[in-house]
Amino acid sequence: MRMNASVATCTVVVLLLSGPRLHAQDSLEAARQLYASAEYTSALSMLNGLSNVDSPREERRAIALYRTLCLLAVGRGQEADRAIESMVSADPLYRPDADEIPPRMRTAIAEARKRMLPAILQEKYKDSKAAFDRQDFSRAAFGFKEMLDGLADPDISVAASQSPLADLKTLAIGFHELSSKALVPAPVATPAKAEALLPPGPPATIQAPKLYTSDDHDVVPPRAIRQEIPAFPGKVTITKTGVMELVIDRSGNVESAMMRVPVNAQYDRMATTAAKNWQYQPATVDGSPVKFVKRIQVTLVPNQ
């Protein structure tokens, strides 16, 4: 068996020297064959070289997986643990097929994910929220979706059901919805077709005035005249962030208020009730007042 593996290794070297350079997939297959032949050291050396190659995600996953298997096979347990942590850090949602790995490695990967995913997902929320704040809605929607997928992972089901991940999940759902809606293009108006003269019909129904948002480039947003957000009447232990949505009419009054992303049931009621008394200089289009949908971020910070 060892002789066949040595011949295979020599064949690869000859091809690299005398023929065209192999693709990563060809070299990955060669490394798999070496691993199957128990040539763990040779396979590990080849995989170490492939780790620096820019290759598709599936190939990177396979390279990292087989490299870790080789480290375990040659008894380099601490390096294998670090390799597993690198796998989780680089690709948090990746879960290797249970049939491809031994029970010991399955347990090690599950423990690493259980230990690392909460911090990774909290960082994913921060990055996605920063993208949302700078109106990079494509990146924000993708990031919030990845975070929600991660929170559904069974390895962290207990942590995901508790604070702070449970609170961040509520926020991520709301911000993902807002980001996704912001990506939907406005309908393109089609030119009206010429129609034959028709006898007078019933009077046309009066259409409700358009609701403008910050996505409308021709609108001047409303300016706050009186906007006092109430203080939370209790102790805040962790930072919580929500989004309040207001409809401001053409007189600058708050027509309606709701928490698009809730913070706390009691505080949500307080904030929306207070918002009914806020006053704004109304939004305008070409100098004429219009109705406007305004969103305000509400953040509760821990008491000092």
N, C-alpha and C positions, 0 to 999 in steps of 0.2 A: 504493500500500500504506500509506504513512504517513497519507494522508487517511482511509482506513477506520479505522485505529487511533485517530486523533484523534476520529472520530465515536463510536467505541466508548467512549472515555474520557469524552466529554461525556455520553453516555447514562448511564453509571454515576453521574456527579455529579448529574445531574438526578434520578435515582432516589433517591439519598441525601437530597436536599433536599426533594423533593416527595412521596415515597412512604414506605412503612415501611422501617426500617433493614434492610440486607442481612445475611444470615447469613454467618459466616466462610467457609463452603463456596462461596457465591455470589461473594464477594470473591476467594477463592483462584482460582476459575475465571477471573475477570476478569484477575487477575494472570498466569495462565497464557497467556491470549490475548494480553496485552500482550507477554509474553516471546516467544511464537511469532511476533509481528509485529515483532520486533526493537526494541520500545520498552522497552529495558532499564532506563533511568532511571525511567520512569513505573512500571514493574512493581516495581522496587526500592523506590520510595517507598511504594507500596501494601503491599508485603510487610513493610516496616519497621513500618507501623501494625498489621498483623495479628500481628506477633510478640508484642505485648503483650496479645493477646486470649487468654483461657482457653478453649482449644478441645480437642477429642479428640486423642489421641496421633497418629493417622494424619494429621490435618490439620497438627499442629505439625511433623511430620516433613517433609511436603510444603512447608510454608512455609519451613522452614530450608533445604531442598534448593534450592528455586527462588531463594531470596535469595542463596545461595552462587553459583549459576549466573549470576545477574545481576552480582554483584561481579566474577566472572571475565570476563564479557562486556564490562564497561566498563573493564577493565584495572586493577582495584583488587585486585591479587594478595595483598598482605599482609593486607588485611581479609578476603579470601576464606579465607586460611589460618587466621585467627583464628575465622572462622565455622565452618570444618570442625572445629577443636578444640572449639568450643562444642557442635557436633552430637554429637561422640563423648562428651564429658563428660556431656551431658544424657541421651543415649540410647546407651549403650555397645554394645548388641547390635544396633543398627540397621545394616543393610547395604543401601544403595540398589540398586535394580535396575540392572544394568550397562547395560541398553538405554536408561536414562533420562539417563545422564550421559556426557560425553566422556571419552576415555581419560586425559587429563591429570588430571581430577578424580577418576577411579577410583584412580589412582596416589596422589594426595594423600591421599585418605581412607584407603587401605590403610596408607600410611606413618604417618599420624596414629594410627590404631588400634594399629598395631604398637608405636608409641612410648608411647601413653598407657594401653592396656588393662592391662598388668601392675600398675601402681600403682592403677588404679581397682578391679581385682579384689581386690587385697590389702586395700584399704579396705572393700570389700564384705564380705570375710571378717570383718574386725574388727567391723563393724556387726552382722552376722548372729550372730557369737559373743556380742556384748553382749546381743542380744535373747534368745539361748538361755540365757545366765546369769541373766537376770531372768525366765525362764520364759515369755517371749512367743514361744511355739513357732510360731504362725502366721507372724509376721514372720520368724522365724529360718529356717523351712523355705523360705519364698519367697526369702529372700536367698541361702541356700546353693544353691538351684536356679538362680538367676540367675548366681551365680558359676560353677557347674559348666558352665552353657551357655556362658558367656564363655570358659572355659578350653578348650572344644571348638572355638573359632573358629580357622579355618585361618590367619588373619593373625598369630596368636601361637603357632603350633604349636611352634616351636623353644623359645620362652621357657617355654611350659607344660610342656615335658618336662624342664625343669631346675629346680634349687632357686632361689628359695624356692617358686615356684608349684607345682612337683610335690609338695612336702611339704604345702602348703596344700590341694591337691586331695584328698589322702588324708584329711586332717582334715575337709574339707568334706563328703566322702561319708559319713563316720561321723556327723557332727553332723546332716546332712540326714536320715539314717535315723532317728536318735534323735528329732529334731523331728517328723518325720512320724508316727512311732509314738505320740508324746505327744498328737498331735491326734486319734487314733482314739478315739471315745468307748467307754467300757466297756459291754458288753452289758447290756441292761435285763432284769432277771429277770421272767419271766412268772408270774402266780399259778398255783399248782398246781390242777388240776381234780379235782373229787371223782370217785373211781373206785369201781366196784363191788368188793365183797369178793372176793378171789381166794384160791385155796388157796396155802399157803406155797410159795415158790419157793426156788431156791438161795440161799445166803447172799450178802448184798450185798458187792461188792468194796470194799476199804478204799481210799479216795481219798487221794492224796498231799496233804500240808498245802499250803495256799495260800501262794504267794510274794507278799509285800507289797512295795510300792515307795513312793516319796515321793508318788505320785499318789493313794494311799489316805489320805483325810483322817482316818480313825479310828485310825491307827497312830502310835505314838511311835517315831521312828527310832532305830537303835542308836547308842550312844555309844562312841567309841574309848577303849580301855584301853591297848592297845599297838598302835601303827600307825607303824612306822618305814620310810619309803620310802628305798631304797638310793640312794647317790650313783652318778652315771654314771662308769664307770671309764676315761674318756678325755677328749678335748678336745671341747667343744661350741662350734661356730662360729656357729650360728644358733639362735634360739629354736624349740623344737618342743613341741607340745602334743598329748597323747593322753588317752584316757579308759579307766580300768580298771573292770571290772564284777565285783563280788563277790557271792556268795551266802552270807549269814551265817545259820547255823542257830539253833535255839532255845536253844542253850547259849552263843551268842556266838562260836563258832568259825567260821572261814572254810571253808565247804564246798567252794567252787570259786572260781577267780580267772581272768579272761581280760582281754586288752586289746581292748576294743570298738573303740577307735580307736588303732592302733599308733603307737609313737614311733620305736623302733629295735629291730630283731630281737633283738640281744644283750641290750639293756636290758629289753625286754618280758619275756624269760624270767627275768631277775634279779628284776624287780618282782613278777611273778606267783608265783614261788617264795617270795620273802620274805613275800608276803601270806598264804600258807598258815599262817604262824606268828603272824599278828596275832590280837588278842583284843579282843572288844567286849562291852559290856553289851548284851544282845539287845534287839531291837525288841519292843514290846508292844502288844497290843490289849486294852483293858479290864483291864490289869494282867497279862495272860497273855503269855508269850514266844511270838513267831512268827518264821517265816523271812522274811528281808528281802533284796531286791536293792539293793545300794548301788553308786553310781557315783562314782568319784573322778577328778578331773582331775589329770593328771600333766604337769608342764611342765619341760623342760630349758632352762636359760638359758645363754648363752655364758659361758665361763670368763673371769674377770677377769684 
